[in-house]
């Protein structure tokens, strides 16, 4: 046994990494090409978003958020270019685990900032509105005999933060590509 149980710590860390990434530690390097591709798309979309402003009627400027730009670029690349199998594990990891972590971080940041800005009184209001929105969309879906997974995706997309929540939830409920 290593110092302070070092072998045991390595074993548990390896199991945790495998659980989080879905890839054994010995094959973690298979994620690098796909994560690099998605990081490149993210950086490119942030650059485009920062200077791309569309002027509408009356001088109103439309700014396309970088997340929307990244999704558009990803859809374009995915439908125009044959993506090599080499990047699939990293792209799946990025669109699943990393996206969920990012959404949680974004949600926590927004909630904490909003709570401090408005005050602690806002917290129950935020929770109530979120629960009401999810419940209302769920009831609407049940009433019209809709697909339950699609209903969940629409509910979280409406109540939380749109497409990001839908993508993150779709992996958690194992929604099909058509449902997403």
C-alpha positions as CSV (number, residue, x, y, z in Angstrom):
1,X,0.0,0.0,0.0
2,X,1.3,3.4,-0.9
3,X,1.8,6.4,1.4
4,X,-1.5,7.4,3.0
5,X,-3.4,4.9,0.9
6,X,-2.2,6.3,-2.4
7,X,-3.1,3.2,-4.4
8,X,-6.6,3.3,-3.0
9,X,-6.9,7.0,-3.8
10,X,-5.7,6.3,-7.4
11,X,-8.3,3.5,-7.7
12,X,-11.1,5.7,-6.5
13,X,-10.1,8.6,-8.6
14,X,-9.9,6.3,-11.6
15,X,-13.4,5.0,-10.9
16,X,-14.7,8.6,-10.4
17,X,-13.2,9.8,-13.6
18,X,-14.7,6.8,-15.5
19,X,-18.1,7.5,-13.9
20,X,-18.0,11.2,-14.8
21,X,-16.6,10.9,-18.3
22,X,-17.9,7.5,-19.3
23,X,-14.4,6.6,-20.4
24,X,-11.8,4.4,-18.5
25,X,-8.8,6.4,-17.3
26,X,-6.6,4.3,-19.7
27,X,-8.6,5.8,-22.6
28,X,-9.1,9.3,-21.4
29,X,-6.9,10.6,-24.2
30,X,-9.7,9.6,-26.7
31,X,-11.6,12.7,-25.4
32,X,-9.0,15.2,-26.4
33,X,-9.7,15.6,-30.1
34,X,-13.4,16.1,-29.6
35,X,-13.1,18.4,-26.7
36,X,-10.5,20.4,-28.7
37,X,-12.9,20.6,-31.6
38,X,-15.8,21.8,-29.4
39,X,-13.5,24.3,-27.6
40,X,-12.4,25.6,-31.0
41,X,-16.0,26.1,-32.0
42,X,-16.7,27.8,-28.7
43,X,-13.8,30.2,-29.1
44,X,-14.7,30.9,-32.7
45,X,-18.4,31.5,-31.8
46,X,-17.3,33.9,-29.0
47,X,-15.2,35.9,-31.5
48,X,-17.9,36.1,-34.1
49,X,-20.5,37.0,-31.5
50,X,-18.4,39.8,-30.1
51,X,-18.4,41.8,-33.4
52,X,-21.4,40.5,-35.2
53,X,-24.3,42.9,-34.6
54,X,-27.3,43.1,-36.9
55,X,-29.0,46.5,-37.2
56,X,-32.7,46.2,-37.5
57,X,-35.4,48.8,-38.3
58,X,-35.2,51.9,-36.1
59,X,-31.6,51.5,-35.1
60,X,-32.2,48.5,-32.9
61,X,-29.2,46.2,-32.8
62,X,-29.6,42.4,-32.6
63,X,-26.7,40.7,-30.9
64,X,-26.5,36.9,-31.4
65,X,-25.3,35.3,-28.1
66,X,-22.2,33.1,-28.4
67,X,-24.0,30.0,-27.3
68,X,-26.5,30.4,-30.1
69,X,-23.6,31.0,-32.5
70,X,-21.9,27.9,-31.3
71,X,-25.0,25.8,-31.8
72,X,-25.5,27.1,-35.3
73,X,-21.8,26.5,-36.2
74,X,-22.1,23.0,-34.7
75,X,-25.2,22.2,-36.7
76,X,-23.6,23.6,-39.8
77,X,-20.4,21.5,-39.4
78,X,-22.4,18.4,-38.4
79,X,-24.5,18.6,-41.6
80,X,-22.0,19.7,-44.1
81,X,-18.7,18.0,-43.1
82,X,-18.1,14.3,-42.4
83,X,-16.9,14.3,-38.8
84,X,-14.2,11.7,-38.2
85,X,-15.0,9.0,-35.6
86,X,-11.8,10.1,-33.7
87,X,-13.7,13.2,-32.3
88,X,-17.0,11.4,-31.4
89,X,-16.1,10.5,-27.7
90,X,-14.9,14.1,-27.0
91,X,-17.9,15.7,-28.7
92,X,-20.3,13.4,-26.8
93,X,-18.5,14.3,-23.5
94,X,-18.7,18.0,-24.3
95,X,-22.3,17.9,-25.3
96,X,-23.2,15.8,-22.3
97,X,-21.1,16.2,-19.2
98,X,-19.4,19.5,-19.9
99,X,-22.6,21.1,-21.0
100,X,-24.4,20.1,-17.9
101,X,-21.6,21.4,-15.7
102,X,-21.7,24.7,-17.6
103,X,-25.5,25.0,-17.3
104,X,-25.3,24.4,-13.5
105,X,-22.5,27.0,-13.2
106,X,-24.5,29.5,-15.2
107,X,-27.7,28.8,-13.3
108,X,-25.9,29.1,-9.9
109,X,-24.2,32.3,-11.0
110,X,-27.4,33.9,-12.2
111,X,-29.4,32.8,-9.2
112,X,-26.9,34.0,-6.7
113,X,-26.4,37.3,-8.5
114,X,-30.2,37.8,-8.8
115,X,-30.7,36.9,-5.1
116,X,-28.0,39.4,-4.0
117,X,-29.3,42.1,-6.3
118,X,-33.0,41.8,-5.5
119,X,-32.7,40.3,-2.0
120,X,-33.4,36.9,-0.4
121,X,-37.1,37.5,-0.9
122,X,-36.6,36.8,-4.5
123,X,-35.4,33.2,-3.9
124,X,-38.9,31.7,-3.1
125,X,-40.3,33.7,-6.0
126,X,-37.7,32.2,-8.4
127,X,-38.3,28.7,-7.2
128,X,-42.1,29.1,-7.3
129,X,-42.0,30.5,-10.9
130,X,-39.8,27.7,-12.1
131,X,-41.9,25.0,-10.5
132,X,-45.1,26.7,-11.8
133,X,-43.7,26.9,-15.4
134,X,-42.6,23.3,-15.4
135,X,-45.9,22.2,-14.0
136,X,-48.0,24.2,-16.4
137,X,-46.1,22.9,-19.5
138,X,-46.3,19.3,-18.1
139,X,-50.1,19.6,-17.6
140,X,-50.4,21.1,-21.1
141,X,-48.5,18.1,-22.5
142,X,-50.5,15.5,-20.6
143,X,-53.8,17.2,-21.6
144,X,-52.8,16.9,-25.3
145,X,-51.5,13.3,-24.9
146,X,-48.0,14.4,-25.9
147,X,-44.7,12.4,-25.8
148,X,-43.6,12.5,-22.1
149,X,-39.9,13.0,-22.8
150,X,-40.6,15.8,-25.3
151,X,-42.9,17.3,-22.7
152,X,-40.1,17.3,-20.1
153,X,-37.7,18.9,-22.6
154,X,-40.2,21.6,-23.5
155,X,-41.0,22.2,-19.8
156,X,-37.3,22.7,-18.7
157,X,-36.6,24.7,-21.8
158,X,-39.5,27.0,-21.0
159,X,-38.8,27.3,-17.2
160,X,-35.1,27.3,-17.0
161,X,-32.9,28.6,-19.8
162,X,-34.0,27.4,-23.2
163,X,-31.9,25.2,-25.5
164,X,-29.1,24.7,-23.0
165,X,-31.5,23.1,-20.5
166,X,-33.1,21.0,-23.2
167,X,-29.7,19.7,-24.4
168,X,-28.6,18.9,-20.9
169,X,-31.9,17.3,-19.8
170,X,-32.1,15.3,-23.0
171,X,-29.0,13.3,-22.1
172,X,-30.3,12.7,-18.5
173,X,-33.7,11.4,-19.7
174,X,-32.2,9.6,-22.7
175,X,-34.3,11.4,-25.3
176,X,-34.0,10.5,-28.9
177,X,-32.5,12.8,-31.5
178,X,-36.0,13.4,-32.9
179,X,-37.3,14.4,-29.4
180,X,-34.4,16.8,-28.9
